[in-house]
């Protein structure tokens, strides 16, 4: 069994000072897609644009009822999508608060259970088998201690931690056996896991195969529709000389190639 008399943790005042200097032990979340950003993403979808064009053509052709019905349906669908996304994001944030883990920390000379988010640089934490390491730190005491570091290194075999090697612990890794006391030296985005997360956020998210197919479909339909409009308008205008009638006929033909 580990003894703790030689270990000293932070006082509450020292913890507050460290928190102001180094920040909280929380990884930065990806920016939630709420408000205007989400609305812009919804209305910029190729299928939404295609339906908007179809609604406009209905109005230009004098079919006000069809155009209005289609426009209202588009707005309702877009509104539902935005509402569901916002509600899901809020539910996820609430779930994170409910499932916030705690860790044993030496504070003011006593071992106290605190939320992981409250850890600061300089804290001494006690880890036992099965716990996830909450922050980066230096090993102070160990008892038959091994750690699974696959989340960072990809190595499936647990790594043995000993005082002689002045081993470090890393946030996100898992204590597979034994117990240990660790002094925290990096929290939140300053940990190796936080640095990895920031590097992943720089990767541009590619569209799904379905989104790419829909985009190509819309582009082809727009090209075919414009080509049909230009051809019909040109021929009719050359024969009749009436640009209004030619325009109406061209719009009618272009409308016929759009999906219902």
BABA-974333 format. One record per residue: residue in three letters; x, y, z of N, C-alpha, C in turn. Coordinates in pm, whole numbers, padded with zeros to 5 digits, always signed. Layout:
% residues N
alaXYZXYZXYZ ...
% end
This chain:
% residues 260
unk+00085-00119+00000+00000+00000+00000+00089+00125+00000 unk+00050+00224-00076+00131+00345-00085+00110+00432+00039 unk+00215+00495+00084+00205+00592+00192+00220+00731+00134 unk+00155+00831+00194+00151+00964+00137+00212+01074+00222 unk+00274+01047+00340+00322+01157+00424+00422+01248+00354 unk+00507+01191+00264+00609+01274+00201+00554+01356+00086 unk+00431+01329+00046+00373+01399-00067+00295+01520-00018 unk+00314+01629-00086+00240+01752-00052+00168+01802-00175 unk+00042+01830-00157-00036+01886-00267-00045+02036-00256 unk-00132+02095-00335-00150+02241-00336-00254+02282-00233 unk-00244+02405-00189-00351+02464-00110-00456+02521-00206 unk-00571+02556-00154-00677+02612-00238-00631+02741-00305 unk-00555+02822-00232-00506+02948-00289-00406+02922-00401 unk-00317+02825-00380-00219+02791-00484-00289+02734-00607 unk-00395+02655-00584-00469+02599-00696-00538+02707-00779 unk-00594+02807-00711-00658+02918-00784-00556+02994-00867 unk-00438+03015-00810-00333+03087-00883-00287+03008-01004 unk-00270+02875-00987-00228+02791-01098-00335+02786-01207 unk-00461+02788-01167-00570+02786-01265-00570+02912-01349 unk-00544+03026-01287-00537+03151-01360-00417+03154-01455 unk-00308+03088-01417-00186+03091-01497-00189+02991-01611 unk-00238+02868-01583-00231+02761-01682-00367+02721-01741 unk-00476+02771-01684-00608+02736-01735-00665+02612-01670 unk-00784+02573-01716-00854+02458-01659-00818+02332-01735 unk-00845+02218-01672-00814+02090-01733-00931+02044-01820 unk-00946+02112-01932-01057+02083-02021-01013+02107-02164 unk-01036+02008-02249-01001+02022-02390-01101+02114-02458 unk-01051+02196-02548-01138+02289-02620-01231+02209-02710 unk-01361+02239-02700-01460+02172-02784-01458+02233-02923 unk-01496+02150-03021-01515+02203-03155-01630+02302-03154 unk-01616+02406-03230-01719+02510-03233-01852+02452-03274 unk-01954+02475-03191-02087+02421-03219-02146+02491-03342 unk-02212+02415-03425-02272+02470-03545-02411+02522-03511 unk-02417+02640-03454-02543+02701-03415-02555+02836-03482 unk-02677+02891-03475-02700+03025-03528-02685+03032-03679 unk-02628+03143-03724-02620+03169-03867-02529+03071-03940 unk-02426+03020-03870-02336+02925-03936-02412+02799-03979 unk-02500+02751-03894-02577+02632-03926-02678+02661-04036 unk-02741+02779-04029-02839+02816-04132-02772+02825-04269 unk-02653+02886-04272-02580+02899-04399-02545+02762-04454 unk-02505+02670-04365-02470+02536-04411-02590+02464-04471 unk-02707+02483-04409-02828+02416-04458-02869+02470-04595 unk-02874+02603-04608-02924+02663-04733-02822+02654-04845 unk-02696+02621-04814-02596+02609-04919-02586+02467-04974 unk-02669+02376-04920-02670+02240-04974-02721+02242-05118 unk-02659+02165-05206-02698+02166-05348-02846+02136-05370 unk-02902+02038-05295-03042+02004-05315-03134+02118-05273 unk-03097+02189-05166-03177+02304-05123-03175+02412-05232 unk-03057+02436-05290-03046+02535-05396-03129+02495-05517 unk-03126+02367-05551-03204+02318-05665-03353+02339-05642 unk-03400+02309-05522-03542+02328-05492-03579+02476-05490 unk-03485+02561-05444-03510+02705-05445-03525+02757-05588 unk-03441+02707-05678-03452+02746-05819-03585+02699-05876 unk-03624+02576-05841-03752+02524-05890-03867+02610-05840 unk-03863+02651-05714-03969+02736-05658-03975+02870-05731 unk-03858+02927-05760-03853+03055-05832-03909+03042-05973 unk-03877+02933-06038-03929+02912-06174-04080+02897-06173 unk-04134+02830-06073-04279+02820-06062-04343+02958-06055 unk-04282+03046-05974-04336+03182-05958-04325+03259-06089 unk-04209+03248-06158-04191+03318-06285-04288+03270-06392 unk-04327+03144-06382-04421+03088-06480-04566+03119-06443 unk-04586+03189-06332-04721+03225-06292-04791+03121-06207 unk-04722+03012-06175-04782+02908-06091-04750+02939-05945 unk-04816+03043-05894-04786+03093-05760-04811+02988-05652 unk-04918+02913-05667-04954+02817-05563-04845+02711-05545 unk-04798+02654-05657-04694+02552-05649-04565+02611-05592 unk-04530+02733-05637-04408+02796-05589-04411+02825-05440 unk-04525+02876-05393-04537+02907-05250-04534+02780-05166 unk-04605+02677-05209-04607+02551-05135-04467+02491-05125 unk-04394+02492-05236-04258+02439-05236-04167+02523-05146 unk-04181+02656-05153-04097+02742-05070-04123+02724-04921 unk-04252+02714-04884-04286+02692-04743-04233+02558-04694 unk-04245+02455-04779-04194+02322-04741-04043+02327-04720 unk-03972+02399-04805-03826+02411-04790-03790+02479-04659 unk-03862+02586-04626-03834+02659-04503-03861+02572-04382 unk-03971+02496-04385-04004+02408-04273-03897+02301-04252 unk-03855+02239-04362-03753+02134-04353-03621+02191-04301 unk-03582+02308-04352-03459+02372-04305-03469+02410-04158 unk-03584+02461-04117-03605+02498-03977-03596+02377-03885 unk-03656+02266-03928-03650+02144-03847-03506+02095-03834 unk-03430+02101-03942-03290+02057-03939-03208+02142-03842 unk-03227+02274-03847-03154+02364-03757-03195+02338-03613 unk-03325+02323-03588-03375+02300-03452-03320+02170-03394 unk-03321+02064-03474-03270+01935-03427-03122+01941-03397 unk-03046+02012-03479-02901+02022-03457-02872+02100-03329 unk-02944+02209-03306-02923+02289-03186-02963+02210-03062 unk-03076+02140-03069-03121+02062-02953-03025+01947-02922 unk-02972+01882-03026-02876+01773-03005-02749+01825-02940 unk-02704+01944-02984-02583+02002-02926-02603+02035-02779 unk-02718+02091-02744-02745+02123-02604-02757+01998-02519 unk-02819+01893-02573-02832+01769-02499-02695+01705-02474 unk-02607+01715-02573-02473+01659-02558-02395+01735-02451 unk-02409+01867-02448-02340+01946-02346-02392+01911-02206 unk-02523+01893-02194-02579+01856-02064-02533+01717-02021 unk-02523+01625-02117-02477+01490-02085-02333+01492-02037 unk-02251+01575-02096-02112+01585-02054-02102+01633-01910 unk-02190+01725-01873-02188+01774-01736-02231+01665-01638 unk-02331+01585-01677-02379+01479-01589-02278+01367-01571 unk-02199+01342-01673-02104+01230-01669-01963+01275-01636 unk-01949+01396-01582-01816+01448-01552-01750+01361-01445 unk-01633+01299-01474-01567+01211-01377-01497+01290-01267 unk-01464+01220-01160-01390+01280-01049-01259+01206-01031 unk-01166+01270-00959-01035+01213-00935-00992+01249-00793 unk-00913+01163-00730-00862+01189-00595-00741+01282-00604 unk-00748+01395-00534-00644+01499-00540-00604+01539-00398 unk-00474+01559-00380-00425+01612-00252-00443+01763-00253 unk-00539+01811-00175-00565+01954-00163-00571+01991-00015 unk-00501+02093+00022-00498+02140+00161-00461+02028+00257 unk-00372+01941+00213-00321+01835+00299-00408+01713+00311 unk-00523+01707+00239-00612+01591+00248-00643+01540+00107 unk-00673+01410+00099-00708+01349-00029-00857+01371-00053 unk-00889+01446-00158-01026+01487-00185-01065+01450-00327 unk-01190+01409-00344-01242+01380-00478-01291+01510-00541 unk-01234+01543-00657-01271+01665-00729-01301+01632-00875 unk-01385+01713-00940-01406+01695-01083-01274+01708-01159 unk-01257+01628-01261-01133+01631-01340-01106+01771-01394 unk-01212+01844-01426-01196+01979-01481-01127+02073-01383 unk-01136+02043-01252-01078+02132-01151-00930+02108-01127 unk-00872+02011-01194-00729+01987-01177-00648+02105-01232 unk-00536+02134-01165-00447+02241-01210-00304+02191-01208 unk-00217+02263-01274-00074+02228-01274-00021+02236-01131 unk+00050+02131-01088+00104+02124-00952+00026+02033-00861 unk-00097+01996-00900-00177+01905-00819-00112+01768-00812 unk-00130+01699-00699-00087+01560-00683-00214+01474-00684 unk-00225+01385-00780-00344+01302-00794-00310+01156-00766 unk-00407+01084-00714-00392+00941-00688-00473+00864-00791 unk-00407+00773-00861-00471+00692-00964-00473+00547-00922 unk-00583+00479-00952-00593+00336-00923-00630+00262-01050 unk-00617+00131-01043-00642+00046-01160-00779+00073-01219 unk-00782+00088-01352-00907+00112-01424-00939+00258-01449 unk-00864+00349-01389-00889+00491-01409-00816+00545-01532 unk-00878+00645-01594-00815+00715-01705-00733+00830-01649 unk-00613+00844-01698-00525+00952-01652-00585+01085-01696 unk-00610+01178-01602-00683+01301-01636-00597+01413-01694 unk-00465+01407-01675-00376+01514-01722-00234+01459-01731 unk-00148+01532-01799-00008+01492-01806+00061+01520-01672 unk+00154+01433-01634+00225+01456-01509+00341+01362-01490 unk+00420+01389-01384+00538+01309-01350+00504+01212-01239 unk+00548+01089-01253+00523+00985-01153+00601+01016-01025 unk+00531+01013-00912+00594+01034-00782+00608+00905-00704 unk+00503+00823-00702+00505+00694-00635+00428+00594-00719 unk+00473+00469-00717+00407+00367-00798+00401+00236-00722 unk+00298+00159-00747+00282+00028-00687+00236-00068-00796 unk+00334-00145-00855+00304-00241-00960+00217-00175-01068 unk+00268-00065-01121+00189+00022-01208+00221-00001-01356 unk+00115-00017-01437+00130-00026-01582+00017+00052-01648 unk+00047+00109-01764-00046+00200-01830-00062+00162-01977 unk-00186+00163-02024-00216+00142-02165-00212+00278-02235 unk-00112+00298-02323-00094+00425-02392-00131+00417-02539 unk-00219+00321-02573-00254+00299-02713-00319+00422-02776 unk-00389+00503-02698-00457+00620-02753-00359+00720-02813 unk-00234+00719-02763-00132+00812-02814-00031+00744-02905 unk+00011+00624-02867+00120+00557-02940+00073+00447-03033 unk-00049+00395-03010-00097+00282-03089-00045+00149-03039 unk+00040+00150-02936+00097+00028-02881-00006-00039-02789 unk-00040-00165-02820-00144-00236-02744-00094-00296-02614 unk+00038-00309-02598+00094-00370-02477+00111-00262-02370 unk+00055-00282-02249+00071-00182-02141+00217-00157-02108 unk+00247-00033-02069+00383+00010-02036+00397+00014-01884 unk+00502-00049-01832+00529-00048-01689+00589+00086-01649 unk+00539+00144-01540+00587+00273-01491+00663+00252-01360 unk+00784+00306-01353+00865+00295-01233+00927+00430-01198 unk+00955+00449-01069+01017+00574-01022+01156+00591-01079 unk+01230+00480-01092+01369+00486-01139+01379+00548-01278 unk+01275+00526-01358+01277+00577-01495+01220+00719-01506 unk+01180+00776-01392+01113+00908-01391+01008+00914-01502 unk+00923+00812-01503+00822+00802-01607+00717+00911-01594 unk+00662+00949-01709+00553+01046-01715+00424+00975-01749 unk+00314+01034-01705+00180+00988-01738+00119+01089-01835 unk+00031+01039-01923-00029+01126-02024-00180+01116-02019 unk-00245+01230-02035-00391+01237-02032-00451+01144-02137 unk-00560+01076-02098-00630+00988-02190-00583+00844-02186 unk-00465+00818-02127-00418+00681-02115-00488+00612-01998 unk-00478+00480-01991-00554+00402-01893-00462+00323-01802 unk-00484+00335-01672-00408+00258-01574-00464+00116-01571 unk-00386+00020-01618-00435-00118-01629-00406-00202-01506 unk-00311-00159-01422-00282-00234-01299-00212-00143-01199 unk-00224-00179-01071-00155-00107-00966-00218+00028-00934 unk-00137+00113-00872-00180+00248-00835-00060+00340-00840 unk-00087+00471-00839+00024+00566-00852-00018+00702-00802 unk+00083+00780-00761+00066+00922-00732+00142+01000-00839 unk+00075+01097-00898+00132+01172-01010+00117+01322-00984 unk+00224+01397-01010+00216+01543-00999+00188+01600-01138 unk+00079+01672-01151+00034+01726-01279+00127+01838-01326 unk+00170+01831-01453+00253+01938-01509+00196+01996-01639 unk+00082+01945-01684+00016+02001-01802-00132+01963-01798 unk-00219+02059-01830-00363+02034-01827-00427+02081-01957 unk-00547+02032-01982-00626+02079-02097-00553+02069-02229 unk-00552+02178-02303-00490+02180-02435-00338+02172-02429 unk-00281+02188-02309-00137+02176-02295-00087+02034-02287 unk-00177+01938-02273-00138+01797-02267-00107+01745-02406 unk-00043+01629-02411-00013+01567-02541-00142+01534-02615 unk-00244+01491-02541-00372+01461-02604-00437+01588-02659 unk-00425+01698-02586-00479+01825-02634-00409+01873-02759 unk-00277+01857-02764-00201+01896-02883-00243+01812-03003 unk-00265+01682-02978-00311+01594-03086-00448+01637-03136 unk-00536+01675-03042-00669+01720-03082-00665+01846-03166 unk-00577+01940-03130-00566+02063-03209-00515+02036-03349 unk-00422+01941-03361-00370+01907-03494-00477+01842-03580 unk-00566+01764-03517-00673+01699-03593-00777+01801-03639 unk-00796+01909-03561-00894+02010-03598-00852+02087-03722 unk-00724+02084-03754-00677+02154-03874-00705+02076-04002 unk-00745+01950-03987-00776+01867-04104-00911+01907-04161 unk-00917+01935-04288-01042+01975-04352-01133+01855-04368 unk-01257+01870-04323-01355+01762-04331-01406+01752-04474 unk-01394+01634-04532-01439+01613-04670-01587+01576-04672 unk-01650+01605-04783-01791+01570-04799-01806+01420-04816 unk-01923+01371-04775-01951+01228-04787-01975+01193-04935 unk-01963+01064-04972-01991+01024-05110-02131+01064-05157 unk-02231+01057-05066-02366+01096-05104-02373+01245-05135 unk-02308+01326-05053-02306+01470-05079-02238+01502-05211 unk-02130+01431-05242-02062+01453-05369-02149+01413-05487 unk-02222+01302-05473-02311+01257-05580-02424+01358-05602 unk-02481+01408-05493-02589+01506-05506-02537+01634-05570 unk-02417+01675-05531-02360+01797-05589-02338+01781-05740 unk-02286+01665-05780-02266+01641-05924-02400+01636-05997 unk-02501+01577-05933-02633+01568-05994-02692+01707-06016 unk-02681+01792-05914-02734+01928-05925-02661+02005-06035 unk-02531+01990-06042-02455+02060-06145-02497+02016-06284 unk-02518+01886-06301-02560+01836-06432-02700+01885-06468 unk-02791+01883-06367-02926+01930-06393-02927+02078-06428 unk-02844+02156-06359-02837+02299-06387-02783+02323-06528 unk-02682+02245-06566-02625+02259-06700-02727+02222-06807 unk-02798+02110-06786-02898+02066-06883-03012+02167-06891 unk-03057+02216-06773-03167+02312-06772-03130+02442-06843 unk-03010+02492-06815-02966+02615-06880-02951+02594-07030 unk-02896+02479-07068-02881+02451-07211-03015+02444-07281 unk-03113+02378-07218-03247+02368-07279-03312+02505-07289 unk-03296+02585-07183-03354+02720-07185-03293+02805-07298 unk-03160+02802-07306-03093+02884-07408-03131+02840-07548 unk-03139+02709-07571-03172+02657-07704-03314+02694-07744 unk-03409+02669-07654-03550+02697-07687-03572+02847-07703 unk-03513+02925-07610-03531+03071-07620-03471+03124-07750 unk-03353+03076-07787-03290+03124-07909-03369+03091-08034 unk-03416+02967-08043-03492+02926-08162-03624+03002-08172 unk-03696+03010-08060-03826+03077-08062-03813+03226-08089 unk-03709+03287-08030-03689+03430-08052-03651+03458-08197 unk-03572+03369-08256-03533+03387-08397-03653+03375-08490 unk-03750+03291-08452-03867+03270-08538-03974+03376-08517 unk-03998+03412-08389-04109+03503-08359-04065+03646-08332 unk-03944+03665-08284-03898+03799-08248-03958+03852-08119 unk-04038+03770-08051-04102+03809-07924-04019+03753-07809 unk-03946+03842-07738-03856+03794-07634-03932+03744-07511 unk-04049+03804-07480-04126+03764-07363-04180+03622-07379 unk-04238+03595-07495-04291+03461-07520-04178+03360-07524 unk-04067+03397-07584-03951+03308-07590-03897+03278-07450 unk-03897+03383-07367-03849+03365-07230-03939+03269-07154 unk-04070+03288-07165-04165+03202-07096-04154+03058-07143 unk-04141+03038-07273-04127+02904-07327-03997+02839-07280 unk-03888+02920-07279-03760+02866-07232-03764+02825-07086 unk-03830+02907-07003-03844+02872-06861-03927+02746-06842 unk-04031+02732-06925-04116+02612-06915-04036+02487-06946 unk-03955+02493-07051-03874+02378-07088-03769+02349-06980 unk-03705+02456-06928-03605+02437-06823-03668+02376-06699 unk-03792+02418-06669-03863+02366-06552-03893+02219-06565 unk-03914+02175-06689-03952+02035-06710-03837+01938-06683 unk-03712+01987-06688-03599+01898-06665-03564+01888-06518 unk-03622+01977-06434-03595+01971-06291-03679+01862-06227 unk-03626+01794-06122-03702+01689-06056-03819+01747-05980 unk-03928+01673-05978-04046+01717-05905-04019+01707-05755 
% end
